[in-house]
Amino acid sequence: MDGLTLFGLIAVCAMLATYALEERSPWFILGFALACCLGSIYGFLQGAWPFGLVEAIWSLVALRRWVVVRRKGARISPKEDAPI
C-alpha cells in the first residue's frame, strides 16, 4: 500500500468515525469537516477531481453546521425522525 492510498484510507475512516459520533458533541462535527477536507485533498491528489470537489463542498457544509450548532450552544439531539 503506497502512502497516498494510506492517506485516503485514514481520511475516509476519520470521516466515518466522526460522522457516527457527531450526536455526542459539536466537536465531532468539526472533526467530520476536517476529515472531509482531507478526503478532498486525497481526491485531488489521486486525480479524481469530482470526488475532491464534492468532498470540499461537503466539508464547507459540515463547517457551517458546526458554526450554527456552536452559536446555539446546544448539544445535537438524536435524529428521531430519521428513517431506519
Residue, then its C-alpha position, 0 to 999 in steps of 0.5 A: m500500500d503506497g502512502l497516498t492510498l494510506f492517506g485516503l484510507i485514514a481520511v475516509c475512516a476519520m470521516l466515518a468515525t466522526y460522522a457516527l459520533e457527531e450526536r455526542s458533541p459539536w466537536f465531532i462535527l468539526g472533526f467530520a469537516l476536517a476529515c472531509c477536507l482531507g478526503s478532498i485533498y486525497g481526491f485531488l491528489q489521486g486525480a479524481w477531481p469530482f470526488g475532491l470537489v464534492e468532498a470540499i463542498w461537503s466539508l464547507v457544509a459540515l463547517r457551517r453546521w458546526v458554526v450554527v450548532r456552536r452559536k446555539g450552544a446546544r448539544i445535537s439531539p438524536k435524529e428521531d425522525a430519521p428513517i431506519 
